[in-house]
Amino acid sequence: MSIHIFGIRHHGPGSGYALLQALETLQPDAILVEGPPDGDGVLPLLVHPEMKPPVALIVYRSDLPRQAVYYPFAVFSPEWQALQYGLTHGVAVRFMDLPQTHQFGLTALTADIPEDPNLISTSPSQIYTQEIQFDPLGWLGKAAGYPDGESWWEDVIEQRQDSTDLFTAILEAMTVLRQEIPPLADPIEAKREAYMRKIIRTAQKEGFEKIAVVCGAWHAPVLAEVKNQKSKSSNREKAQEKRPEYSLHSPLSTSVSSMPLPTPQEDNTLLKGMPKIKVEVTWIPWTYSRLSYQSGYGAGIKSPGWYDHLWHSKVENRDGADFEDKLSMGGEVFALNQPRQNLQNSCPTSHSDLVIRWMIKVAQLLREEGLDASPANLIDAVRLAESLAGLRDRTLPGLPELNEATQTVLCFGSDIPMGLIRDKLIVGERLGAVPDETPMVPLQQDLQRLQKRLRMPAEATEKVYELDLRKENDLARSQLLHRLNLLAIPWGILSQKTTGQGTFKDKWRVRWQPEFAVKLIEAGIWGNTIVDAATALSCNLSDGISELPGLTRLLNLVLLADLPDAVAYLMNPLQNKVAVTSDVAHLMGALPPLANILRYGNVRHQDRNIIRHVVDGLVARICIGLPGCCYSLDDDAATKIYQLCHQVNSAISLLSNPDYKTAWHKTLTQLANIPIIHGLLSGYSCRLLLDGNIWNTEEVSRRMGLALSLANQPAQSGAWIEGFLTGSGLLLIHDAKLWQVLDNWVTQLKGDTFITLLPLLRRTFATFSLGEKRQIGAQVKRGDLTQVGKIVETDRDCDRLSNDTAPHRADTVLPILAQLLGLTSPTST
């Protein structure tokens, strides 16, 4: 009977490849992998044909799904390779970490105990120990002169070609590290390692002869002595004096690790009486970008796409992949014979293939994005990367050298293409897949059915959907995305602008995130289908909304999601709040969403009659109450009412209801006639009455003259101008009377007053379009009021026309213009 300890780095392709070689040589009859034993029941799904990494084993509390732990697996993860080997070779495979049913219980128990500040240790040694345990490889890397553990591990392990004695070296390094620091008083960590030893002892008792133990490198020293714990202490001391050599393929002896371990009785005592919380386990798709998260298997990795490349390069070299097939890029071979020979002579074939294949991927990506990446530049980039590696005493270019060479040669020093390479290659956008047989809550199953029926697969890359709501399938897609947003699952984000005209288009940016699976589990308490869950949640949300605008916004979302039961439920509180709300601002804020529903309900096949009478009441109450709330307003309050008036005016214009317009214009007339109203509101009311043809320009000019008279405060006059002119300079360009009134007012301002009002005027004129400002400037420069209302050219335009136009060339088009305009053709000269 032998136990073989393989201390690995989670998600390390080098240790994963070495582990696969070791397992193929060892041929164990039992494999124990660091992971939650709660997931043993779903391990057979790993060899299902539809299971595609990256995936994650998720363990969550049955009563509180948001408390979940993820154990992600990529194709290059050592744990994945160990599990795949065991399942495909008929070997017993088990997880051996402390079950999450106990870890959740211990965490909850610890959270219920109030912390005593007097018992909290903040000594430097304690902090130092915690940092080492959290990232032991980082400290080994620093000791070796590397900035972090990942770069050290990549150089020493991931790019290593000879894996002999690799795990022995890892075990000895971790043993020394753990011996040099004091043990950390972490009860959960101690229970985890005790449970691992318990699982190993259980496997021994079951009679397995060759047990392979795959665990994080930090835990390896405390598991290596399990086999010989029953031997006498004298034998242990003798064995420690003489350390036999241990190779990758030989069983681990107690001489490798000399750490004293608890006895089985001590471990059982430590594990006795642990609390339990019911958990659920399943597999979910994962992404490479999420491998950088710290969950389950501890610290993540910064470059999963690069690690994927390392893994496949090792496997392809082992399996004898055709080099020419890998170099081919759409019929174009990457390197010519002589340059390629030079590249391959600089390092071993596998090394050269690794670098060249990476540069091929970079070139393909740049070309897909419309950027130049010639074969000559690729050759230069490879040579530069290898030269940098030589200058740094490295046998093989690593990712830093490849990135520097890529940015210098292929990106011409720019960071923008490098950002693209980082996102799509170094990190990667791969999304895994799980089979239909995977345990799922009913809500997840319903979403998968909808995704298949609507042809909307979940993808890690962002995709834009331009939906035509007149088509049944596109309408159903839009409704699904709206329902998911109500469930706090933002799979799609609605863009405000669409490429088409009209109200029948939606533009969505869709991208699936792995955490949406957990949110689906959480939302399962509201119903077993997307429709039922969104309906129940919307009704629950409406009960907690106290303000009318919030309720109308929710109603708008519910209507967009096509949830008729939720609409019927929301109508009662909506009508009640409309009836009792006395705040005119709330009433005004509630109108635009309802107006949008009335106007566009027919596009989405919605019944608008159920809210029409609500809008009738809102418009009536706004028109009655608005004048009374506009007295004695300061600048901030007036600005708020001004914005609400703008929204209400847009809503009433959108509805095109003559009764609404008549009532609204009467209210605006009242506002304009209030003598002590804020100038911003008075000017805006005059502007809307002019736009609605209620007042003519003579009346507006008269009122403008009164508002800008010297009897008024300059600030009040400036506010009136802001309310009247904001957003439209055409009024000044085409109306000489308004121009004259404004011109007289500006010229009569004293210097100090003009300086005071200048920011306000500048803010107003900044809302004009560039063409409007150019024409206003030309009229001011001319100083000729007879040109107001006419389209004038600037002097620069006139000079350009006079210089560029030849009379004889202009004469040639006159007959054609006359014919197009229906005039008699002029006599040719």
PyMOL commands that set and color helices and strands:
alter all, ss='L'
color gray80, all
select helices_A, chain A and resi 13-26+37-47+78-88+100-112+117-119+124-134+136-143+149-158+166-180+187-205+217-222+233-241+264-271+289-292+304-319+323-327+337-345+349-368+375-391+399-410+415-427+442-454+472-486+516-526+530-543+548-560+564-580+584-600+609-625+627-629+635-655+658-673+679-691+697-707+714-725+730-734+736-748+751-765+770-782+785-787+795-804+807-811+814-821
alter helices_A, ss='H'
color red, helices_A
select strands_A, chain A and resi 2-8+30-33+55-61+68-73+92-95+210-216+279-285+328-329+332-333+463-468+492-494+505-510
alter strands_A, ss='S'
color yellow, strands_A
deselect
rebuild
show_as cartoon
